[in-house]
């Protein structure tokens, strides 16, 4: 219950011309609870030659995750002094994060392969989330653009159930309430007397509340909420 599941996929950027480099992000399968952190690594798989700076745009829906920090990867830490800045902006219900990096002075640029960035997110809700790099611009030592084509790939995050709150009413009934989940059609309430089950479906509803009046038969009942996505 109340878990955010991230599946391993990748998104690539392919630079054309003499540079022939690939930028990608990937992550191993992992389950996180709301309030926990997960780090996304952006890396260059191919040979990066004399890169002086870049701008990346990352898009995500902030009701499920929020950015906790963005830090330089090992590839960028080799160059000093340098500048890393990011800001986020809410656009039509989704968050656009822009990351800017530049080497300040120096006569050599970034050489690949290696890690560019470590982006840490905090899980703040439940539902289906999509993370994607939607734009990228790379610059060489002469401040000329390095042509980059966006690859395909998304990061899906799925929460199996919303947080559940149980209130014992004056007459002994149990009032169950839970949070709204993005794109959820219905919620199914399951009941058991043991954490190991068996779990029995007792109610399906599009609401986010339900009252269990069967307190005489189920005085020590346990509950789960499961989500039906389209």
DRENLUMMAR-910707 format. One record per residue: residue in one letter; y, z negated, x of N, C-alpha, C in turn. Coordinates in steps of 0.05 Angstrom, whole numbers, plus 5000, padded with zeros to 4 digits. Example, Ala and Ser with C-alpha at 12.3 -4.5 7.8 and 13.67 -1.06 7.14 Angstrom:
2
a488648445264491048445246493448445264/s495548585257497948575273500148435258/
END
This chain:
230
x497650005017500050005000502550005017/x504650115007507250105019507250205048/x505950435052505750545079507050815080/x508150875103509251135109507451275129/x506251495122504251635139505451885151/x505451905177506552135190504252305202/x504252565196502152735205502952905229/x501152955248501853095272502153395267/x504653485271505253775269507253825291/x508254075294510154135314512154345304/x514454335316516554535310517554645337/x517754905340518455015365521055185365/x522355195388524555375393523755545416/x524055805414523355995435525856135446/x526356095471528756235483527956505493/x529656705487529056975495530357035522/x529757275533530957355558529457235582/x530957175603529757085628528856795627/x529756645606529156365606526356295596/x525556425575522756395565521856105563/x523355945548522655665545522055595516/x520555395512519855315484520555025480/x522054975460522754705452521054625428/x519854395429518254315406518454015401/x517753935377517453645373514653605360/x513453385367510753325357510353025356/x508452945341507952655339505052615330/x503752405340501052345332500952225304/x498652245291498352125265498751815267/x500451715250500951425251501851325224/x501151085218501950965192503950735198/x506250735184508250525189508950405162/x509550145163510450005139513450025137/x514649995113517549985111518649765130/x520749845145521949655164520949705192/x518749855196517649905222518950165233/x518750195260519950415274517950625283/x518750875284517051085295518851275311/x517851355335519451525353518451805354/x520251995351519752285353520652385380/x518952525394519652635421520152935419/x522553015429523253295431522753375460/x521153575464520453655492520553955496/x520854035521520654315529517954355541/x516454545528513754605538513654805561/x515654985561515655195581517655135603/x518155335620519855295643522855325635/x524355105636527155115630528755145656/x530655335656532055395681535055355678/x536155165694539055135696540455095669/x539454925653540754855627542854645633/x545354695623547454505627547954325603/x547254425579547654275555546454395531/x546354245509545154355484546354205460/x546054335437546654215411544254255393/x543354045380541054055362541953945335/x541054075313541453975286538753905274/x538553655265536053555252536753475224/x534953555205535453515177533253325166/x534053125151532052945138533252815113/x531552705096532352575071532352275075/x534752155074535051875084534151655065/x532951725042531851515026529151415036/x527851565054525251495065525451375093/x527051505110527451415137530351415144/x531051265165533851265175533651265205/x535651395218535551405248536351135259/x534751035278535250775291536550815318/x535651015333536851075359536151355368/x537751465386537051725400537651675429/x535651725446535851675475534951925491/x535951945515535252165533532352135541/x530952365543528252365553528252385583/x525852375595525552375624526852615638/x526852845624527953085636530953065640/x532352925621535252895623536152665641/x534452465644535152225659535452295689/x534352525697534552605725537352695733/x539052745712541652855717543852655710/x545552595729547752405725550152495741/x552552465729553152355703552652565681/x552152465657551652645634552752515609/x552852675587554052585562552052635540/x551452435524549752465500551152335477/x551452485455552852385431551452495407/x551352335386550252435360551752305337/x551852455315552952345291551452465267/x551552325244550152425221552152455198/x551452635179553152715157551352765133/x552152655110550652705085551652965072/x549753155068550353415056548453475034/x549453485009547753554986545253374984/x545553124989543352934986541452905010/x541853065031540253035055542152975079/x540952875100542552795123542252995146/x544453095156544453275179545353115203/x543653105224544352965249544853175270/x547153155283547753345305547753185331/x546153285351545953165377547153355398/x549053245414550353405435549753275462/x549053445481548453355509549753545528/x550853425550552053595571551953445597/x551453605619551653495646554653505654/x555653295665558453275674558553325703/x559553575711559653645739556953725750/x556653725776554153795788553754095791/x551954165808551454455814548754545805/x547154365794544454445785544154365756/x542554515741542054465713539354335709/x538654295684536054175676533854385680/x531754295693529354465697527054345681/x525554525667523254425651520654475665/x518454395652518254265625518653965627/x518853835603519153545602520353465575/x520853195573521953085548524953095549/x526153205527529053215524530152965511/x528952895488530052675472527852505460/x528552245455526852065440528451975416/x527652065392529151995367527451795351/x528551555348527151335334528151305306/x526251305287526851275259525851005249/x527150895229526150665215525250745187/x522850665179521850715152523350535133/x524650645113526150485094525250515065/x523450705060522550745032519850895031/x519150975007516651105003517151374990/x515351564994515551824982514652045001/x515552284996514852515013517352595028/x517252615054519552665071519052915088/x521153065094520953295112523053265133/x522153275158523953285181523853555194/x526053665202525953935214528353975232/x527954105255530154205271531054465259/x533554475250534454705234536354885250/x537354795273539054965289539054855318/x539555035337539654955365541255155381/x542855045400544355225418544155105446/x543255265465543055185493545055335510/x546155195531548055325548547255295577/x547855505593547155495622549455385638/x549255405665551255295683553955435680/x553955685671556355835667557455795639/x556255605624557055555596556555795578/x554555955586553756185569551356105552/x551256215528549156145509546456245519/x544456075516541656155520540556215493/x539656465488538656545461536156385454/x536156265430533956105421533256175393/x530656225388529656275361528256025350/x528955945326527655715314524755785307/x522955605314520155635306519755505278/x517255495270516655375244515155105248/x515254935228513954685230515654465217/x514354275204515754055192514153805197/x515453585193514153315196513953195168/x511553185158511153065131510652765134/x511952615116511452325115510852255087/x508652125082507752065055507251765053/x508451645033507951355027506051345004/x503851205007501851194986502651034961/x504350844964505150674941507850544946/x509450504925511950364928511550064929/x513549914940513449624940513149514911/x511449314909510749204882511748914881/x513048844858514048574853512748474827/x511748234827510448114804511947864796/x512747854770514147614760512547504737/x511947244738510447104717512447014695/x512147134672514047074650513346804637/x515146714619514746444607512246414591/x511346634578508946624562506446674579/x506746694605504446744622503847024629/x505147214615504747494621505847554649/x504847774661505747854687507448114685/x509948094693511648324693511548454721/x510548704722510348854747512649044749/x513949064772516049254776515849364804/x516749614808516549744834518749954836/x519150054860521350244865520750524857/x522850674851522550954845521751104870/x520051304867519051474889519951764884/x521051884906521952154904519752344895/x520252514876518352724866515852614853/x515852354846513452244833513552294803/x511352394792511152444763510352194748/x508252064757507151834743506251624764/x506051374754505051154770502551044755/x500450984770498050864759497750584769/x497450384751497050104758494050054760/x493149944782490349864786490249564788/x487949444778487649154777484949084789/x484848854803482348754814482648454817/x480448314821480548034828479947984857/x479248194872478748174901480248404915/x481248344939482548554955480748784961/x478148724964476148924971475249084946/x476349014922475649164898473249044884/x472249194864473149454855475849444841/x477349664844479949694831479649864806/x480749764783480449904758483249994748/x483350244739485850354728486350224701/x488750104698489349964672491850084658/x493450244672495850354659496950584676/x497650804662499151024675501751054660/x503951074676506651074664508551234681/x510651334669512851454684515051254690/x514851014679516750804684516150664710/x517950484717517450324742517050024735/x516249974710515549704702513149714683/x511649494682509449464663508749174660/x508149084636507448804631504448784625/x503048614641500248564637500048314619/x499148354595498948124576496148004576/x494348094594491548004594491247764612/x492947574611492847344630490447174625/x489447154601487146984596484647084610/x484347354610481947474622482447514652/x484947544661485547604689487647414700/x486947154702488946964712489646994742/x487847104758488247134786488247424794/x489347594777489147884782490947974806/x489948174820491348314841492048594831/x494148714841495048974831495749164853/x495349414848496249634865497649844848/x499649974859500950204846500450454862/x499450654849498850904863500551124850/x501351314867503351514859502051784855/x502851914833501952184827504252374833/x504052524855506052714863505352984851/x507453164845506853424835505353594855/
END
